[in-house]
Amino acid sequence: MFKLVLLGPPGAGKGTQADVLGSKYGIPHISTGNIFRDHITRQTDLGKQVQHLLSRGDLVPDDVTNELVRDRLARNDCAAGFILDGYPRTTDQAKFLKRLARITAVVEIAVPEETVVKRLSSRWMCACGRAYGLVSDTPRKRGQCDSCDAQLFQRNDDKPEVIRHRFQVYRESTQPLVEFYKGENRYLRVDGAGSIQDVTKRISDALVRHVAHVVG
């Protein structure tokens, strides 16, 4: 079964695609961002440590992230495969991951910066975890969650100036990572434009071709 890494700038749709592909292949979607936010909500020592960094769009130190990932991949549900979303972000993390698992493929979902800014700056969240956009998936009542009636809020890291900073951090940190996985013959790049279904099909088709090429 697949052991995948999804790359892409914030707003590329990695989380959505990881959920869809995870359901399709019966493997867990592991998001380091969600792990961090859970710790922040519970105000653990780790949560307090990373809250300031995430609100600015900066990266969490490798040693902290690596240990969280090591713990998660050791669980039984990852034995058959998994999809990592948001990890690795650096070549040091990629080298650490290589010691933990043999990755099938690394898929980068390519999306332009202006598209990312438009997508994320229109996103509003509810404390229950549901997300809304101002263009699509809008709430029935403006500013209020359809599921629990709570007031919606915008995350600090979804504000335009922070989004551009996050995109720049992604671009600078990911290029060496792309080169690393190209050297490992694991890197695939797909166009992130279009519907969720369009992107899922591109990823699935690319994986089929990749596996056939490696096996062949």
N, C-alpha and C positions, 0 to 999 in steps of 0.2 A: 504494500500500500504506500501511498505518497507521504513523504516527509518534506513539507514545503515551507519556503520562506516567501512572504509577499513584501515587496518593496514599493515605495511610491511616496510622493510628497503628502503632507497633511491635506486631506480633502480629496485624495485620489480614489477613495472608495475601497480601501484595503479591508476595513472592517466588514463592510457589506459583502464583498466578494469572499472573504474568509468564512463568513456565516453560510453563504450559499454553497460554497465548495465543501465546507465541512459537513453539511447535511447531505450533499450529493455523494460524498465518498465515505461517510460514517466515521469521520475523525474529528478530534476537538480543535476548535479555534482558540488559540492562545494569544491574548493581547497583553503586552506588557503595560500599555497605557491603562487598561482596565484594572490590572493588578495594582498599579500605583494609585489610581483614584480610589480603589477600595481601601487602601491603607490610609489615604488622606481623609476619607470619610470617617474612618474609625479612629483617626488621630493617633495612630501608632507612632513609635519613634521614627520608623522609616517614612511614614506619611508626612510628618513634620519636616523631615530632612528634605524631601523632594518637592513639597508644595511650592516653595518659592521658585525653584528651578523651572517647574512645569508652567507656572503662571507667566513666566517670561519667555517660554518657548525654548529653553535651554535643555541640554541633555543630562540625564542622571549618570553619575560615575559608573564606569564599566563594572567594577567589582561588586557593587550593589545589585545591578541588573543581572549580572552573570549568575549570582547565587540564587536569585529568584527563579531564573529560567532553569537552572540545574534541578532545583526542588520540584518545579512543575513537570518537567519532562520525565522525572523518575516515577510519576504516578502511573497506575495500571492502564488508564485510558489512552495513554500515548504509545503503548507498545506496538500497536498496528500502524500508527502514523499520526501526523498532526499538521497544523498550519500555524506558523508563527507570523504574527502581525505586529510590526514595530520592533523586531529584534531579528538579527543583529543590525546595529546602526554603524558600527566601526569594524575595521579589519581585525582589531584585537578581539572583539566580541565574536566575529566570524571564526577565528582560530579556536576560541574557547568552545564554540558550538560544534566545531568539527570533531573535537574530542568527545563530545556527548552523543552525537548521532551522525549517520551518513545521510546527508540531505539529497533528496531526489532532484529538486530544481529550485532555483531562486527566480521568481517572477516579478519584474518591475512593471507597475502600472504607470504609464507615462501620461502626465497631464500638465498643460501649460500653467505658469504662475497666475495669470489673470483669472483663469478658470477656477483655480484653487481659492483665490481671494473671494470671488463671487459666491462660490459654494459655501465656504465656511462662515463668512461674515453674515450670511442670511440664516444661519443655524441657531435655533433656540432650544434649550434643554429643559426637562422637568426633573425634579429630584427623584422621580420613580424610574428614571433611566430612558424615557422616551425622548426622541429628538424630532424637531419640526423644522421645516424650511419656510421662508417667506414667499417662495415661488411655487414650490411643490410640497405636498404633504402638510398643508397648513392646518392649524387647529380650527375647530368649528367656531370657537369664541377666541377673539384675538387676545393673545397673551395668557391663555389658560389651557391647561392640559385636558385633552379629551378623556383620558383614562382615569384621572384622579382629581381633576378640577383645581390642581395647584397652579400657582403662578409660574410662568416660564421665566427663564433667565438665560443670559448669554455668558458662556464661559470666558474668562479673561483671555485664554489662548485662542479664541475665535474672533478677536477684534482685529481689524485690518492691519494695523501696524505690527501686531504680534505675529499675525499670519505670514506677513512678508519676511519677518525675521526667521520664523520657523522654516520657511521655504529656503532661505539662504543657508541656514544651518544644515538642512537636509541635503542641499546641492553640494555643499563643501564636504560634508562627511561621507556622502554616499558614493562619490566617484571612485575613491580608492576601493570601496567595497565592491562596486561593479567590476572593477578590474580584477579583483581577487577572485570573484566567482566566474568571470570569463576564463581565467586561467585554470579553474577547476572544471571547466566545461559544464557548468551548472546554470548559467545565466540565460534567462529568456526575457524579452521585452515585448509588451503588448500595449496597444493603443487603449487609453482609458476613456475615450470619448464615446458617447452614445448611451443606450439604455443599460441597465444592470444585466439584462439577458445577453445583450451584445457582447459585453466585456467578459461575462462568464464563458460564453462560447469561445471567444478568442483564447482565453486562458486554457480551457479544456483541450481545445484543438492543439495549442502549442505544447501542452504536456504530453499528449498522445504522440505527436511527432518527435518530441525530445526522447521519450522512453524508447520508442521504436528505433531511433538513431543510436542510442546508447547500447541497447540490447543487440542491435544489428551489427 
